[in-house]
Amino acid sequence: MDSVLLIAATGAAAVISLLAAGHALLWKRDPRSALGWIVVSLYFPFIGPFLYWMLGINRIIRKARRWQETGRRLPGREAFQALRQSEVVPLLPAEASHLNELTRLVDKVVASPLTAGNLITPLPNGDTAYPSMLDAIDRATTSIHLSTYIFDSDRTGRRFIDSLKASAERGVEVRVMVDGLGEKYSLPTARSLLKGSGVMIRRFLPLHQGANLNLRNHRKILVIDGAVGFTGGMNIGGRHMVGHPETRSPVMDMHFRIQGPAVEDLQRIFLEDWYFVSGQHLDDSRYFPLQAAAGNSIVRAIGDGPDKDFRKLHWIIMGALSCASRHVRIMTPYFIPDRAMISALATTAMRGIEVTLILPGRNNLPLLHWAARAYLWELLQCGIRVFYQPPPFVHTKLFLVDDLWCLIGSANLDARSLRLNFELNLGVYDEQFSSMLRKHFRESLERSREVTLEEMDGRPLAQKLRDGAAKLLSPYL
């Protein structure tokens, strides 16, 4: 009897191990990862396959893809017949002709078209951005659509709550969407404070539907009457008040006011998410009024998320690095690049392009700061210049190429933004707008200190081990 049980257990272990190894062989794109999981599955019966099924399978992206397959998420632009955007592709200015290859790449992976005639106004910190946003809310006549990751219930948050309530009371359609995890950053929640008002509020993936730390809606969108939009890196809360701080640890950031045809795609992306959280498909021309030209920016909205077939933002950033001819300027709060991006940055620098990276000198998430430090030695060796900004913590995200094209929005340069979260960015061709961001970048550079190779080499062994250990967690940070 014992021998029969032993044979059965051995057979079961062999079958389970082979199934796990075969699955890794078929579905793992990275051969090193595939080989590692095959070895673990075959050499450690039961335990190896169990670890593979628990940790080796990317259930996050598969779950998001199922939303598309089952119709829980709308398929994109084709779901909105009310869109008014012209399909005429604007020509890039002559000085940006070397970026035509980047445009062709983005055409392949992004459904949103390039649109001319846009005006983008930078709004640094909540001191500038919030009054502009609140004024637009107070002037709204037909609809207000607000999506944010965090909606604090502090003094600033309650100013927004009061304005949204007042707008709903005077007959404006007000829809607010807050991420189900992000809303927990502040108690009482904004949702509870809006309860009973005319504001329609929904949560993106409430935690009672599963304690998902991933698949979060990290987008920041405000669209007023379908005609004026706001997006960028700021959530709603007093933490972004810097000139008149409301907290002991203010956070510097930048938001943007958008006017022109690009607002249509901000509206569409909001309404796609609204369908996901409410089941309401709002495809009506009153949400997409005809947009007159407002400025000279050529803009493309880039909505990215784990339900897409391509890692859009990752590919676009890689394409931008390959097209750069003079310089690349990057500012990001969280810098956790994968090997492909490390190689692209290094290659860009080594072909003579000036690459400058500005990071926070003191991060609000120490683990991410330590992990980022583990990558700097390799970048510095390739000639990339790295700077640390002094406190307060800087949450701004900028990616500038040749002072002609820039990427702005909600995404950080980490795995969470580029693979796991829903993000919204804008790709902008406009020399004048880029010059404004270049000025901001230069001013930030002047108050920052440069990180040297000697500094990285001179770290105590304990710090090198700590940073290296944090780097091991990079795929999960």
Protein Blocks (a to p, Z undefined) as FASTA:
>chain_A
ZZmmmmmmmmmmmmmmmmmmmmmmmmmmblklmmmmmmmmmmmghklmmmmmmmmpcfkl
mmmmmmmmnomacfbjklpmkbcbdfbdcdddfklmmmmmmmmmmmmmpmbdcdehiacd
ddehjklmmmmmmmmmmmpmkbccdddfbdcfbfklmmmmmmmmmmmmnopacdddddfk
lmmmpccdfklmmgoiabdcddehifklopcfbhiafbdcddehhlaccedjbdcdfklp
mklccbfbdcdddddddedjklmmmmmmmmmmmmmmnopacddfklmccdddfbjbdcdd
ddddfkbfbdfklmmmmmmmmmpckbccdddfbdcddfklmmmmmmmmmnopacdddddf
bdfblklmmmmmmmmmmmmmnopacddddddddfbdcddehhlaccedjbdcdfklmmmm
ccdddddddfklmmmmmmmmmmmmmmpccddfklmmmpcfklmmmmmmmmmmmmmZZ
